[in-house]
């Protein structure tokens, strides 16, 4: 079994890099590796994803990748952390505007922004699919998304004042997974026109805003 294969005995462990760089030069190399990994994932798919190709595109020795990542599953989970950090930043901007009487308009803007991110960067969809591939990557993705759920649960507090935190976390999880699945659907066809894409996003908004109205009035 090669170095890119998952240790099944560690299937329930959270996958973390062996180390993250501290110095500027190493951070630049690390960023180059992550960017190269995204391009390989988009071009070749997860099944054909190899450290050899990532190292080639990043223009680093393959040993450099192993200094940071034990295998490709750990690397994919690091890409997922990058994507989640972007989502957290956008949700925080959203959270800063809630509570507000115009919260459906704010949610409308949030979904537009996330949809544009999803369409502009095909690697987000590729990473999302890749982290579904094993128990360990799924467990790691679930741990990675916890700040998103916690932030969204706080956003929901004024909309669901009678709900407990656990109930709001459940609602947040449903929202996040529904939104991501539907955004994935909205870009599943590379030949989709702008009109078709925006029409699909409009339907996503309709569904999620209707759900939140139901939460707010229950």
C-alpha positions in Angstrom: 0.0 0.0 0.0 1.6 3.3 -1.1 2.2 6.5 0.9 -0.9 8.2 -0.3 -3.2 5.4 1.1 -5.2 6.0 4.3 -4.2 4.1 7.4 -7.6 2.5 8.2 -6.7 2.0 11.8 -6.7 5.8 12.1 -10.1 6.1 10.4 -11.8 7.8 13.3 -8.9 10.3 14.0 -9.0 13.9 13.0 -6.6 14.4 10.2 -4.1 17.2 10.8 -0.9 18.2 9.0 2.3 17.0 10.6 3.2 20.7 11.0 2.4 24.1 9.6 5.1 26.5 8.6 6.2 29.4 10.8 8.6 31.2 8.6 7.5 33.4 5.7 9.5 31.4 3.1 8.0 28.1 4.3 4.5 29.6 4.4 4.9 30.7 0.8 5.9 27.1 -0.2 3.0 25.7 1.8 0.6 28.0 0.0 2.0 26.9 -3.3 1.5 23.3 -2.4 -2.1 23.9 -1.4 -2.8 25.8 -4.7 -1.1 23.0 -6.7 -3.2 20.4 -4.9 -6.4 22.3 -5.8 -5.4 22.3 -9.5 -4.6 18.6 -9.5 -7.9 17.8 -7.7 -9.9 19.8 -10.3 -8.0 18.4 -13.3 -7.5 14.8 -12.3 -10.1 14.0 -9.7 -9.6 12.6 -6.3 -9.0 9.0 -7.4 -6.1 10.0 -9.6 -4.8 12.6 -7.2 -1.1 11.9 -6.3 1.6 13.7 -4.3 3.9 13.2 -7.4 1.7 15.5 -9.5 1.2 18.0 -6.7 4.9 18.2 -6.1 5.5 18.7 -9.8 3.0 21.5 -10.1 4.2 23.2 -6.9 7.8 22.8 -8.1 9.0 21.3 -4.8 10.6 17.9 -4.0 8.0 15.3 -3.1 9.7 14.9 0.3 8.6 18.5 1.1 5.0 17.4 0.9 5.6 14.5 3.3 7.2 17.0 5.7 3.7 18.6 6.0 1.2 15.8 5.1 1.2 12.1 5.9 -1.0 11.3 2.9 -3.4 12.8 0.4 -6.3 12.6 2.8 -4.6 14.9 5.2 -3.9 17.4 2.4 -7.5 17.3 1.2 -8.7 18.1 4.8 -6.4 21.1 4.9 -8.0 22.4 1.7 -11.4 21.9 3.4 -10.1 24.0 6.3 -9.2 26.8 3.9 -12.6 26.7 2.3 -14.3 26.7 5.7 -12.3 29.6 6.9 -13.6 31.6 3.9 -17.1 30.6 4.8 -16.7 31.6 8.4 -15.4 35.0 7.4 -18.5 35.6 5.2 -20.8 34.3 7.9 -19.2 36.6 10.4 -20.0 39.6 8.2 -23.5 38.3 8.0 -23.7 37.8 11.8 -22.6 41.4 12.4 -25.8 42.5 10.6 -28.2 40.3 12.5 -30.6 40.8 14.2 -32.2 43.2 11.7 -35.7 43.5 10.3 -34.3 43.0 6.8 -32.6 39.7 7.6 -34.1 37.9 4.5 -32.4 40.5 2.4 -29.1 39.9 4.3 -29.5 36.1 3.8 -30.2 36.8 0.1 -26.9 38.6 -0.2 -25.0 35.9 1.8 -26.3 33.1 -0.5 -25.4 35.2 -3.6 -21.8 35.6 -2.3 -21.4 32.0 -1.4 -22.8 30.9 -4.7 -20.4 33.2 -6.6 -17.5 31.7 -4.5 -18.7 28.2 -5.3 -18.9 28.9 -9.1 -15.8 31.0 -9.4 -13.6 28.3 -7.7 -14.3 24.8 -9.1 -11.9 23.3 -6.5 -14.5 24.1 -3.7 -16.8 21.5 -5.2 -13.9 19.1 -5.8 -12.8 19.4 -2.2 -16.3 18.9 -0.9 -16.6 15.7 -2.8 -13.2 14.5 -1.7 -13.8 14.9 2.0 -16.8 12.6 1.7 -14.5 9.8 0.6 -13.5 8.1 3.9 -14.7 7.9 7.5 -11.6 9.8 8.6 -12.0 12.7 6.1 -15.8 12.9 6.9 -15.0 13.0 10.7 -12.4 15.7 10.1 -14.8 17.8 7.9 -17.4 17.5 10.6 -14.9 18.8 13.2 -13.8 21.6 10.8 -17.4 22.8 10.3 -18.1 23.2 14.0 -17.2 27.0 14.1 -19.6 27.5 11.2 -22.4 25.8 13.0 -21.6 27.6 16.3 -21.6 31.0 14.5 -24.8 30.3 12.6 -26.5 29.0 15.8 -25.8 32.4 17.4 -27.1 34.2 14.3 -30.3 32.2 14.7 -30.8 33.2 18.3 -33.1 36.2 17.6 -35.0 34.3 14.9 -35.6 31.3 17.2 -35.7 32.8 20.7 -37.4 29.8 22.2 -35.0 27.2 20.8 -32.2 25.8 22.9 -28.7 26.0 21.7 -28.7 22.3 20.7 -31.9 22.9 18.7 -30.3 25.9 17.0 -27.2 23.9 16.2 -29.4 21.3 14.6 -31.1 24.0 12.5 -27.7 25.4 11.6 -26.5 21.9 10.5 -29.5 21.5 8.3 -29.0 24.9 6.7 -25.3 24.4 6.1 -25.6 20.9 4.5 -28.6 21.9 2.5 -26.9 25.0 1.2 -23.7 23.2 0.3 -25.6 20.4 -1.4 -27.7 22.8 -3.4 -24.7 25.0 -4.3 -23.0 21.8 -5.5 -26.1 21.1 -7.6 -26.1 24.6 -9.0 -22.7 24.1 -10.6 -22.9 20.4 -11.4 -23.1 21.1 -15.1 -20.1 23.0 -16.5 -22.2 24.1 -19.5 -24.9 25.7 -17.3 -25.6 29.3 -18.5 -25.5 32.3 -16.3 -29.3 32.5 -16.5 -29.7 28.9 -15.4 -27.2 29.3 -12.6 -28.9 32.4 -11.2 -32.3 30.8 -11.5 -31.1 27.8 -9.5 -29.6 30.1 -6.8 -32.9 32.0 -6.6 -34.7 28.7 -5.9 -32.1 27.9 -3.2 -32.9 31.3 -1.6 -36.6 30.6 -1.8 -36.2 27.3 0.0 -33.9 28.5 2.7 -35.7 31.7 3.5 -39.0 29.9 3.6 -37.5 27.4 6.1 -36.1 30.2 8.3 -39.4 32.0 8.3 -41.0 28.8 9.5 -38.3 28.5 12.2 -38.9 32.2 13.2 -42.7 31.7 13.5 -42.7 28.3 15.2 
